[in-house]
Amino acid sequence: MPILRMNLKILLPYKIFAEKIGVTRMVAQTDAGCFGLLPNRLDCAATLVPGILFYETAADSVYLAVDEGVLVKAGANVLISVRNAIGGTDLSQLRAAIEQEFINLNEQEQSMRSVLAKMESCFVRRLAAFHHA
């Protein structure tokens, strides 16, 4: 018997952002473009990029701004785990929120990771030199 609805759970690192039953369709953004899900789609996983997540139930259509994360569909259950999410109804405000908060934060995070990688490699070199001395 075909599945007619999906159960959606959106997780943040510190809480459950949303939990919806009866989702009829949804669209998320990956690095390869938009990714649509219908209830009978095969099970899958996708890496999400900062963008707009759309889902629809019988009662309403919802747009969310989400940061990078992972989407996993298994049967009727869709689990989305992202770093941050912002709800809203005005798409232009959500797009501005993505550009202002998520993308700028990712640039800062990348520079911090670069500094940490340099510190780590320096530490490993010194430890190796100490070990050989």
C-alpha positions in Angstrom: 0.0 0.0 0.0 1.5 3.4 -1.0 2.5 5.9 1.7 0.4 9.1 1.4 2.0 11.3 4.1 5.4 11.8 5.6 6.5 12.5 9.2 9.0 15.3 9.4 11.3 16.0 12.3 13.8 18.9 12.2 16.6 18.8 14.8 18.9 21.5 15.9 22.0 20.7 18.0 20.2 21.7 21.2 16.5 21.0 20.6 13.8 19.7 18.3 12.9 22.7 16.1 9.7 21.2 14.5 7.9 17.9 14.4 5.1 17.6 11.8 3.0 14.7 10.7 1.0 14.5 7.5 3.5 16.2 5.3 2.5 15.7 1.6 5.6 17.1 -0.1 8.8 19.0 0.6 11.7 20.7 -1.1 15.2 21.3 0.3 18.4 22.7 -1.2 21.6 20.7 -1.7 24.9 21.6 -3.3 23.6 20.0 -6.6 20.3 22.1 -6.5 16.8 21.7 -5.2 15.8 18.3 -3.9 12.1 17.3 -3.8 10.5 14.7 -1.7 7.1 13.0 -2.1 5.8 10.3 0.2 6.6 7.3 -2.1 10.1 8.4 -3.0 12.8 5.8 -2.3 14.7 6.1 0.9 17.7 8.5 0.6 20.1 10.8 2.3 21.2 14.3 1.2 23.6 17.0 2.4 21.8 20.3 2.8 23.3 23.7 2.2 22.1 27.0 3.7 18.8 27.8 1.9 15.0 27.6 2.0 13.3 24.4 3.2 9.6 24.1 2.1 7.1 21.6 3.3 3.4 21.3 2.8 0.7 19.7 4.9 -3.1 19.6 4.4 -3.4 22.6 6.6 -0.6 24.9 5.4 2.6 25.5 3.5 5.7 26.4 5.5 9.0 28.0 4.5 12.1 27.8 6.8 15.6 29.2 6.5 18.0 26.4 7.4 21.7 26.2 7.8 23.8 23.3 6.4 22.9 19.9 7.6 21.7 16.4 6.6 18.3 15.0 5.4 17.5 11.3 5.7 14.3 9.8 4.4 13.5 6.3 5.6 10.0 5.0 4.8 7.5 7.6 5.8 9.9 9.4 8.2 12.1 12.3 7.2 14.7 13.5 9.6 16.5 16.7 9.0 19.4 17.8 11.3 20.7 21.3 10.7 22.9 23.7 12.7 20.3 26.5 12.8 16.8 27.2 11.5 14.6 30.3 11.3 10.8 30.2 10.6 8.9 32.8 8.7 6.3 33.5 6.1 8.0 36.2 4.0 10.5 34.6 1.6 12.5 37.8 1.1 13.1 38.0 4.8 14.1 34.4 5.0 16.6 34.8 2.1 18.1 37.9 3.8 18.4 35.9 7.1 20.3 33.1 5.2 22.7 35.6 3.7 23.2 37.5 6.9 23.5 34.8 9.5 24.3 31.4 7.9 26.7 32.2 5.1 28.7 34.8 7.0 28.9 32.4 9.9 30.2 29.7 7.6 33.0 32.0 6.3 34.1 32.8 9.9 33.9 29.1 10.7 36.1 28.2 7.7 38.8 30.7 8.7 38.7 29.3 12.3 39.1 25.8 11.0 42.0 26.9 8.9 43.8 28.4 11.9 43.0 25.3 14.0 44.4 23.0 11.3 47.7 25.1 11.2 48.0 24.9 15.0 47.3 21.1 14.9 50.0 20.5 12.2 52.5 22.6 14.1 51.8 20.6 17.3 52.2 17.3 15.4 55.5 18.4 13.9 56.9 19.5 17.3 55.7 16.3 19.0 57.4 14.3 16.2 60.6 16.3 16.7 60.5 15.8 20.4 59.9 12.1 20.0 62.9 11.8 17.7 65.2 13.9 19.9 
